[in-house]
Amino acid sequence: MSNETPIRLDGEVAIVTGAGSGLGRSYALALGARGASVVCNDIVADAAEATAKQIAEQGGSAVPETSSVATPEGGAAIVQTAVDAFGSVEVVVNNAGQLRNAAFEDLSIEHIQQVLDTHLAGAFYVTQPAYRHMKAAGYGRIIFTSSSAGVFGGVEQANYGAAKAGLVGLCNVVALEGAAYGIHANAIMPMALGTALNEGGPPVYSPEGMQKMMEALRPLARHMVVENVAPLVVYLASRRCAESGLVFSVGAGHIARVFIGATRGWCAPGLTDMTPEQVEANLAVSCDLGEFSIPESLYDECRYIAEHLPESGGEASG
């Protein structure tokens, strides 16, 4: 049953990185329309200013900000702008990013570092100073932007995939540590066309990679607009959001939880002296999806394993 009371963010301050175009612009506009004061960060000054201006023209409150998320100083400056302009920071949407795709063996060190710095390090640099303010205030909502390329893999995207997978781990830890202070952290895997991730970079895919991508996207393409992602972001940014430590695939009019689970697995006889041959013989049991758990922390996984240890201290299979 839906709640008919509109979700509002009146009196709250939101930071959106990469807010000058694409998904980030859509998030900033949607948050501003719901009453949030928005720091519109983008290294392209004209784009940041245009987003902030549109929010103001629609009756909202916003300021542009042009620091790079890829340095600690830039991250600190973005958060300080929120505090100086509006007095607090309740919401952070880590959206800034870039693509520098290439086959794994052809990736340059420069392009590996650039992508890691923007996506993964950038989320650290912006979120950490904001988290300190949230902790002191006893409230916060943090959204990390992962990707199906990071969780499931994408050809020619080793640097991007590594960064995006890292963001899931970062989200999990921030959610665990923030729980005691009213801070919720969740991650999204958005699907949208018309973003500016690869601006100024090499071709996104090889011709073969582009063909495979177009075949996969064809049934969804007309629904993959940025406006189909923003509603989830608004909810996750709100006080109505009770979820934390979750990952959502979102786009094309579709939302689904994405999770990492662990099967019940196989135990070596006596729980000792496991051999490679035993591993081979029992790998199918180890991979059987008939029973699995979704641990919420490394402690949960340990507990799940312990709960399923054989009472006799060993199993007959071997």
N, C-alpha and C positions, 0 to 999 in steps of 0.2 A: 504494500500500500504506500503510495507516494505521500510525502508531506507537502501540503499546499502552501505552507508559509515560505515565502521567498528566502533564499539564502542571501544574506547580506554581509558585507565586510566593513560597515561604517565604523570610522574611528580607527581602523587598522592600517598599517603601512606594509606594502608589499614591494619587494625587489624582484624585478624580472631581468635576467641577463639575456643579451641577444634580443632585445625588445624592438629593434628597429625594423624588422621585417619578418615575414613568415609566421611560424608558430609563436615566437616570442611576442611579436606585435599583437597577435590575436589574444594571447594570454593577458597582456597588459591592458588591452581595451576591455576585455571581459571583466577583469578584476576592478578596473576603474568604474565600469558601469554598475558594479555591485557595491560601490561606496568606498573601496580602498583608495588610499593615497599611494601612488605608484612611482617608484624610481625606475625609469626606463633606461636601462644600461645598453649601450651599443658602441663599439669602437668607431662606427660611422656616425659622426656627429649630426649630420643632416637627418639621418634616419631616426636617431634617438629623439631629436627635437620634434620631428614630425609626429611620432607616436605620442609624445607628451602633449603636443599641441592639440591633437585630435581628442585625447581624453579631456582636456580642459574645455574644448569646444562643445563637448557632450555633457558638460556640467560637472565633470570630475576634477580631481586634483592630481597633478603629476609634475615631475621634474626630469629633465634629461640628464644622463651621466655617461661619460665617455671613456672611463678607465678600462684597461684590459684585465679580464679575469685571470690571465695567465701568469700573473705575478702576485706575490703576497701584498705588495704595496697597492696594487690595483684592487684587489679584493677588499682590503681594509678601507680604501677610499670610497668604494661603492656603498659599503655599510655605513660609513661615517656620513655620507650624503643623506642617507635615509634619516639618520638621527638628527643631523643639523636642520634638515628641511621640515621634518614632520615629528621629531621627538622620540621615535621608537622604531622597532622593526618586528613585525609579527609573522611575516610570510617571506620566504625566499623560494623563488622558482629558478633553479639552475638549468638554464636553457641554452646558453651560448655554446657554439661548437663550430667545427669545420670538418670537411672531408679532404683527405689527401690519399686517394685510393691507388693501389698498385698491387701487382702480384707480390706475394710474400718475399720472394727472393730479390725483387727489384725495389722494395721500399728503401728510400734513403733515410739515413739517420735523422736528417733535418725534418722529414715529414713524419717520422715516428714521434719525435719529440714535440713537434708542433701540436699534433693531435692529442697526445697525452697531456700536454700543458693546458690546452684549452678546456678539454672535457673533464679530465680527472683531477688534475692539480687545481684547475679553476674552480671546481666545486668545493675543494678543500679551502681555497683561499677566500672565497666569498662566505661559505657556510660557517666556518669556524668563528670569525668575529661576530657574525649575526647570532650564532648559537649562544655566545657568552651573554649577549643582551637578552635573549629569550630565557635563558636559565635564570638570570637575575629577576626577570619579570614573572617567571613561572608559567610561561605560555609560548608556544610557537608552532608553526606549520612549515615544513621543509619538503620541497619536491625536487627530486633528482631525475634527470632525463637519461634513461638507459636506451637500449635499442634491441630489436630482435637480432641485429647483427652481432651484438655482444653476448646475448643469452643463447641464441641458437646458431650463430655463425653466419658470415656472409663472405662470399668469394671476393678477393682483392681488398678486404677490409681488416687486415690483421691489426693495424694500429688503432683503428676506430673500434673494432670489436673488443680489443684488450681494454681500452679506456672505458667502454660502456659496461663491460662485465665488472670492472673495478668499481663502478658507481653503485652497482647492486650491493657489493660488500660494504661500501661506505654507508649506504642507506641503512643496511641492517644494523650496523654498529651505532649509528646516530640514533636510530629508533630505540635500541636497547638502553643506551645511556641517557637519552632524553626523556624516557618514560616517567621517571621520578619527578620531572620538572614541568610536566604538561606539554612537552614537545613531541609532536608526531612527525615522523619522516616516512615518506613513501616514494616509490619510483614509478615512472611511466615509460612505456615503450611506444612512442607516437608513430602513427602511420599517416603521412600527409605529403602531398606534392606541392611544388611551388616554394620550397624553402631555399635559403641562400647559403647552405652549408659549404658548397664547393666554390664559392665566389673567389676568383683570383687563382684557382688551382688548376691542376691538370685535368684531362677528361675523367669523369667519374668512374667509368668502366671501360674495359676493352670492348670491341664490337661484339664479341661472343658473350661477355658478361652482360652487356646492355640488352641483348636479345633475350637472355634468360630472365632478366629482371622485368622486361616488358611483358613477357608471357605470363609471369606470376602475378603482375599487377593488373592486367587487363580487366578481369572481372570486377575489380575494386576501384579502379582509377577515378571514375566519375564521382565517387563518394569520398575520396581521400582529400578533403578540403580541411584547412587548418581549423575552421569553425567547428568541426566534428571532434576536435581534441580538447578545446578550451573548456567545455562544461565539466569534464572530469577534474581539470586543474582547479577550477573555481571551487568545486566541492572539497577537494583535498586541502585547499587553502583555508577552508572555513572552520569555524568552531563546531559545526555540525559533523565534521569528519571525526569518527571514532577509531578509524583504522590506523595502524602504524606498522611499519616494517613489511609492507606488501608491495608487490610489483604488478602493474596493470598494463596489458596491451590495449591500446586505444586508437581508434581511427576507423574511417569508412562506416560510421554509424554503429560501431561495435566496441564493447568493453569486455575484457576477460582477465581474470587473475592468472598470472604466470607464477609458477612456483618451482623450487628445487626440492626434490624429495630423496629419501633414502629407502631402498628396499630392506626387507627383513634380513636378507642375505644368508650366508652359510657360515657355520662355525667349524673350525678344524677339530678333529678328535682330541679331547683333552685341552683344547684351546692353546696348544703349544706344538712346536715342531712342525709347523706347516711347510709343505714342500711345493715347489713349482708344479709338480705333477698333480698334486691334489687341487691346486688352484685351477689348472686346466680342466680337470675332471668335474669340478663343481662350479664352474663359471656360469653355467646356465641357471643354476639355483641362485647364485649371487645376483644375477640380473633379472630374476623373475619379478614382474610387476604386480603379481597377485596380491601382495601385501606390502604397503610402504607407509612411511610417515613423512610429515612435512615439518622438520625441526625449525623452531623459532630462534635457536641459538646453538652453539656448539655443545652446550650443556644438555640441551634437549636430545641431541643425537647420541651423546654418551648414555643418557638415561634409557633411550630406546634400545640401544644395543644391549645394555645390562639387563633390561626387562625380558629380552628374548634369548639370553644365554641358556643353553640346555641345563636342566636341573642336575643331570648326572655328571656334568663337567665335560661332556663330549658327545659327539654324534657318531653313528655307525658308518655314515658315508665317508669315503676316503679314497 
